Amino acid sequence: MALKFGTDVSTARTDYGTVLLDERAGAYWELNPTATLVVGTLMAGGDEADAAAALTSAFDVDPVRAARDVETLVRELRASGLAE
């Protein structure tokens, strides 16, 4: 399932990943390079399987672990109200 940030979430790419600003709460979140890759894949219309495949292609990670990590990240972004 594709992912998108809420209208009150600003993003900025950095040398170390991506920073998210939740303008409602005034809180910052930092995504490391692997989370940035996952979010970028999902925001481009890919699903969780596509994001896990991107992780295994770019990093030395087991496919089962990649799928679990993608699922966890998506769940946390949605639970925090940052993503829909």
Residue frames as a rotation matrix with the C-alpha (Angstrom) as fourth column:
MET 1
0.585 0.811 0.000 0.00
0.811 -0.585 0.000 0.00
0.000 0.000 -1.000 0.00
ALA 2
-0.089 -0.587 0.805 1.34
0.509 -0.722 -0.469 3.42
0.856 0.368 0.363 -0.93
LEU 3
0.024 -0.030 -0.999 2.18
0.970 -0.242 0.030 5.86
-0.243 -0.970 0.023 1.83
LYS 4
-0.025 -0.121 0.992 1.73
0.435 -0.895 -0.098 9.60
0.900 0.429 0.076 2.09
PHE 5
-0.785 -0.299 -0.543 2.49
0.618 -0.323 -0.716 12.09
0.039 -0.898 0.438 4.81
GLY 6
0.271 0.898 -0.348 -0.19
0.912 -0.354 -0.205 14.30
-0.307 -0.262 -0.915 6.28
THR 7
0.515 0.006 0.857 -0.47
0.546 -0.773 -0.322 17.91
0.660 0.634 -0.402 5.14
ASP 8
0.885 -0.167 0.434 1.02
-0.409 -0.723 0.557 19.08
0.220 -0.671 -0.708 8.43
VAL 9
0.603 -0.751 0.270 4.23
0.350 0.553 0.757 17.05
-0.717 -0.362 0.596 8.01
SER 10
0.775 -0.468 -0.426 7.25
-0.632 -0.572 -0.523 18.70
0.001 0.674 -0.739 6.40
THR 11
0.788 -0.550 0.277 10.23
0.499 0.834 0.237 16.71
-0.361 -0.049 0.931 5.14
ALA 12
0.677 -0.671 -0.302 13.85
-0.734 -0.646 -0.211 17.56
-0.053 0.365 -0.930 4.45
ARG 13
0.838 -0.490 -0.241 16.54
0.372 0.835 -0.405 15.28
0.399 0.250 0.882 3.03
THR 14
0.689 -0.702 0.183 19.88
-0.652 -0.488 0.581 15.36
-0.318 -0.520 -0.793 4.83
ASP 15
-0.127 -0.833 -0.538 23.24
-0.871 0.353 -0.341 13.65
0.474 0.425 -0.771 4.42
TYR 16
-0.903 -0.262 0.339 22.04
-0.420 0.698 -0.580 11.12
-0.085 -0.666 -0.741 7.00
GLY 17
-0.671 0.723 0.163 18.51
0.723 0.687 -0.075 10.35
-0.166 0.067 -0.984 5.75
THR 18
-0.313 0.668 0.675 15.36
0.296 -0.607 0.738 12.42
0.902 0.431 -0.007 6.12
VAL 19
-0.957 0.108 -0.268 14.03
0.222 -0.320 -0.921 14.69
-0.185 -0.941 0.282 8.85
LEU 20
-0.226 0.952 0.205 10.27
0.640 -0.014 0.768 14.94
0.735 0.305 -0.606 9.39
LEU 21
-0.993 0.037 0.109 8.60
-0.103 -0.702 -0.705 17.83
0.050 -0.711 0.701 11.21
ASP 22
-0.253 0.949 -0.187 5.20
0.910 0.299 0.287 17.19
0.328 -0.098 -0.939 12.71
GLU 23
-0.711 -0.069 0.700 3.94
0.083 -0.996 -0.013 20.78
0.698 0.049 0.714 12.66
ARG 24
0.411 0.909 0.073 0.95
-0.056 -0.055 0.997 19.93
0.910 -0.414 0.028 14.90
ALA 25
0.862 -0.087 -0.500 3.11
0.491 0.386 0.781 18.66
0.125 -0.918 0.375 17.75
GLY 26
0.739 -0.661 0.130 6.27
-0.652 -0.750 -0.110 20.61
0.170 -0.003 -0.985 16.95
ALA 27
0.473 -0.544 0.693 8.20
-0.250 0.671 0.698 17.32
-0.845 -0.503 0.181 17.05
TYR 28
0.139 -0.545 -0.827 11.03
-0.989 -0.028 -0.148 16.22
0.058 0.838 -0.543 14.77
TRP 29
0.752 -0.012 0.659 11.62
-0.064 0.994 0.091 12.67
-0.656 -0.110 0.747 13.59
GLU 30
-0.039 -0.806 -0.591 14.76
-0.935 -0.179 0.307 11.45
-0.353 0.564 -0.746 11.87
LEU 31
0.929 0.299 0.218 14.71
-0.179 0.879 -0.442 8.62
-0.324 0.372 0.870 9.34
ASN 32
-0.049 -0.984 0.171 17.98
-0.226 0.178 0.958 6.83
-0.973 0.008 -0.231 8.69
PRO 33
-0.581 -0.241 -0.777 19.01
-0.772 -0.138 0.620 5.94
-0.257 0.961 -0.106 5.11
THR 34
-0.967 0.254 0.020 17.20
0.249 0.924 0.290 2.59
0.055 0.286 -0.957 5.16
ALA 35
-0.220 0.929 -0.296 13.95
0.644 -0.090 -0.759 4.15
-0.732 -0.358 -0.579 6.40
THR 36
-0.175 0.084 -0.981 14.37
-0.493 -0.870 0.013 6.90
-0.852 0.486 0.194 3.79
LEU 37
-0.913 -0.185 -0.363 14.61
-0.408 0.445 0.797 4.24
0.014 0.876 -0.482 1.07
VAL 38
-0.710 0.704 0.011 11.48
0.682 0.691 -0.241 2.50
-0.177 -0.164 -0.970 2.37
VAL 39
-0.025 0.726 -0.687 9.48
0.322 -0.645 -0.693 5.72
-0.947 -0.238 -0.217 2.61
GLY 40
-0.442 -0.212 -0.871 10.64
-0.650 -0.593 0.474 6.85
-0.618 0.776 0.125 -0.84
THR 41
-0.994 0.083 -0.067 9.57
0.020 0.763 0.646 3.54
0.105 0.641 -0.760 -2.38
LEU 42
-0.436 0.884 -0.167 6.15
0.832 0.326 -0.449 3.69
-0.342 -0.335 -0.878 -0.71
MET 43
-0.020 0.420 -0.907 5.58
0.052 -0.906 -0.420 7.34
-0.998 -0.056 -0.004 -1.57
ALA 44
-0.691 -0.281 -0.666 6.40
-0.629 -0.219 0.746 6.59
-0.355 0.934 -0.025 -5.21
GLY 45
0.171 0.901 -0.400 3.46
-0.977 0.209 0.053 4.17
0.131 0.381 0.915 -5.27
GLY 46
-0.482 -0.408 -0.775 5.20
-0.335 0.903 -0.268 0.95
0.810 0.130 -0.572 -4.33
ASP 47
0.719 0.695 0.015 3.82
-0.320 0.311 0.895 -1.45
0.617 -0.649 0.446 -1.79
GLU 48
0.630 -0.463 0.624 5.49
-0.689 0.038 0.724 -2.98
-0.359 -0.885 -0.295 1.26
ALA 49
0.691 -0.383 0.614 6.86
0.445 0.894 0.057 -5.90
-0.570 0.234 0.788 -0.79
ASP 50
0.690 -0.439 0.576 8.48
0.429 -0.393 -0.813 -3.40
0.584 0.808 -0.083 -3.19
ALA 51
0.640 -0.438 0.632 10.03
-0.662 -0.731 0.164 -1.55
0.390 -0.523 -0.758 -0.25
ALA 52
0.654 -0.398 0.643 11.40
-0.294 0.649 0.701 -4.78
-0.697 -0.648 0.307 1.24
ALA 53
0.697 -0.391 0.600 12.85
0.702 0.543 -0.461 -5.73
-0.146 0.743 0.654 -2.16
ALA 54
0.694 -0.447 0.565 14.50
-0.053 -0.813 -0.579 -2.31
0.718 0.372 -0.588 -2.41
LEU 55
0.649 -0.445 0.617 16.09
-0.742 -0.190 0.643 -2.87
-0.168 -0.875 -0.454 1.01
THR 56
0.611 -0.419 0.672 17.47
0.162 0.897 0.412 -6.29
-0.775 -0.142 0.615 0.10
SER 57
0.725 -0.332 0.603 18.80
0.642 0.008 -0.767 -4.89
0.249 0.943 0.219 -3.16
ALA 58
0.587 -0.451 0.672 20.54
-0.225 -0.889 -0.400 -1.90
0.777 0.084 -0.623 -1.56
PHE 59
0.051 -0.513 0.857 21.68
-0.991 -0.134 -0.022 -3.43
0.126 -0.848 -0.515 1.74
ASP 60
-0.622 -0.322 -0.714 22.87
-0.241 0.946 -0.217 -6.80
0.745 0.037 -0.666 3.00
VAL 61
-0.548 0.548 0.632 19.65
-0.767 -0.028 -0.641 -7.75
-0.333 -0.836 0.436 4.77
ASP 62
-0.914 0.272 0.302 17.63
0.294 0.955 0.031 -10.96
-0.280 0.117 -0.953 4.86
PRO 63
-0.709 0.674 0.206 14.32
-0.032 -0.322 0.946 -10.70
0.704 0.664 0.250 2.94
VAL 64
0.109 0.763 -0.637 12.28
0.765 0.344 0.544 -11.83
0.634 -0.546 -0.547 5.95
ARG 65
-0.265 -0.305 -0.915 13.96
0.864 -0.496 -0.085 -9.25
-0.428 -0.813 0.395 8.17
ALA 66
-0.991 -0.106 0.087 13.47
0.135 -0.839 0.527 -6.54
0.017 0.533 0.846 5.50
ALA 67
-0.344 0.936 0.073 9.74
0.250 0.017 0.968 -7.28
0.905 0.351 -0.239 5.25
ARG 68
0.216 0.380 -0.899 9.38
0.948 0.139 0.286 -7.18
0.234 -0.915 -0.330 9.03
ASP 69
-0.587 -0.526 -0.615 11.29
0.658 -0.753 0.016 -3.89
-0.471 -0.395 0.788 9.27
VAL 70
-0.886 0.336 0.319 9.14
0.046 -0.621 0.782 -2.30
0.461 0.708 0.535 6.55
GLU 71
0.021 0.955 -0.295 5.97
0.531 0.240 0.813 -3.41
0.847 -0.174 -0.502 8.31
THR 72
0.042 -0.084 -0.996 7.20
0.986 -0.155 0.055 -2.00
-0.159 -0.984 0.076 11.62
LEU 73
-0.879 -0.430 -0.207 8.19
0.389 -0.897 0.212 1.35
-0.277 0.106 0.955 10.12
VAL 74
-0.650 0.700 0.297 4.87
0.058 -0.343 0.937 1.78
0.758 0.627 0.182 8.32
ARG 75
0.199 0.743 -0.639 2.94
0.764 0.290 0.576 0.86
0.613 -0.603 -0.510 11.45
GLU 76
-0.196 -0.357 -0.913 4.90
0.897 -0.443 -0.020 3.38
-0.397 -0.823 0.407 13.56
LEU 77
-0.983 -0.150 0.105 4.52
0.181 -0.866 0.466 6.19
0.021 0.477 0.879 11.02
ARG 78
-0.321 0.940 0.121 0.76
0.146 -0.077 0.986 5.62
0.936 0.334 -0.113 10.86
ALA 79
0.223 0.398 -0.890 0.37
0.904 0.257 0.341 5.23
0.365 -0.880 -0.303 14.64
SER 80
-0.536 -0.518 -0.666 2.20
0.736 -0.673 -0.069 8.50
-0.413 -0.527 0.743 15.20
GLY 81
0.503 0.811 -0.298 -0.18
0.476 -0.548 -0.688 10.30
-0.721 0.204 -0.662 12.84
LEU 82
-0.284 -0.709 -0.645 2.62
-0.266 -0.588 0.764 11.25
-0.921 0.388 -0.022 10.45
ALA 83
-0.918 -0.130 -0.375 1.43
-0.396 0.233 0.888 9.08
-0.028 0.964 -0.265 7.56
GLU 84
0.121 0.989 0.082 -1.79
-0.828 0.146 -0.542 7.85
-0.548 -0.002 0.837 6.05
